Amino acid sequence: MALRTLRTWLIAPTAAFGTLIGFAAAPAHAAVWSSSDRWGTYSTSDGYTLYNNIWGSGAGSQTVWANSSSQWGVWANHPDTGGIKSYPNAKKVVNKPLSALTSLTSSYNVTVPAAGDYNTSYDIWDSDYDYEVMLWMNYNGDVGALGTSQGAVTLGGHTWSVYKGNNGANEVFSFLRTWDSSAGTVNILPVLRWIKDVKGWWGNETIGDVQFGYEITSSSGGLDFRTNSFSVKSS
């Protein structure tokens, strides 16, 4: 069971931009942007940021490509060893207190490999990075959530197995969908309110980043992860 560790990239500067390159694993036509840089980033005109984000130790090679915030993917060749190697993702900043949010939803459509150890997940943070909320939409291989089981709950249109833990720097609340899903919509706000109002695990936090991507532990030989569509909407 792979345990989560602190993502130091979240509190370190992420100004390094990857060099534009061509890559065979990208779509047949040249992608608008691609990078094999460890911290490669790309900002879109509609307010999203793409990260290559190879943050774990013992990582192999990885290239992220994007045509837009809703159409992007990654080719990763990480060794078959323990420990999370990367979390390539697209991020939208919300920057609203829970009490001020009336809606927070997201839609996703992905194509993921049958091999490898990974999860496809949302990573939602408060603005101070004291709390992390993970929503695992699908997962494969030898991966598991940090912390202890808190039972099951149905929220936001999905049924989840819930885990609560701490990685030494922040609290982690993980919601693992009980059946894998490659496409759909999730109503995120009821999940966040359940954490506050039902469990009392946090207060009226300001919701900062809503990230969506692939938390990869191993992908030996090279595997493709593709985001066919993705969006975050809040009010």
JOPEDA-V941799 format. One record per backbone hydrogen bond with DSSP energy under -1.0 kcal/mol. NH is the residue of the N-H (numbers start at 1). CO is the residue of the C=O. If there is no record, write none. Layout:
NH,CO  NH,CO
This chain:
8,6  10,7  11,8  26,23  33,66  35,64  40,37  42,50  44,48  47,44  49,91  50,42  51,89  52,40  54,38  55,53  56,85  61,77  63,75  64,35  65,73  66,33  67,71  68,71  72,227  73,65  74,225  75,63  76,223  77,61  81,79  85,216  86,216  87,53  89,51  90,212  91,49  92,210  94,208  95,207  96,207  98,205  100,97  101,98  105,233  106,186  107,231  108,184  109,229  110,182  111,226  117,218  118,140  119,215  120,138  121,213  122,135  123,211  124,133  125,209  126,131  127,206  129,126  132,171  133,124  134,173  135,122  136,175  137,120  138,120  140,118  143,141  148,164  150,162  153,160  155,158  158,155  160,153  161,176  162,151  163,174  164,148  165,172  167,170  171,130  172,165  173,132  174,163  175,134  176,161  177,136  178,159  181,137  184,108  186,106  187,156  188,104  189,104  192,188  193,189  194,190  195,191  196,192  197,193  198,194  199,194  201,195  205,203  207,96  208,125  210,92  211,123  212,90  213,121  214,88  215,119  216,86  217,117  218,117  219,78  222,219  223,76  225,74  226,111  227,72  228,109  229,109  231,107  233,105  235,103
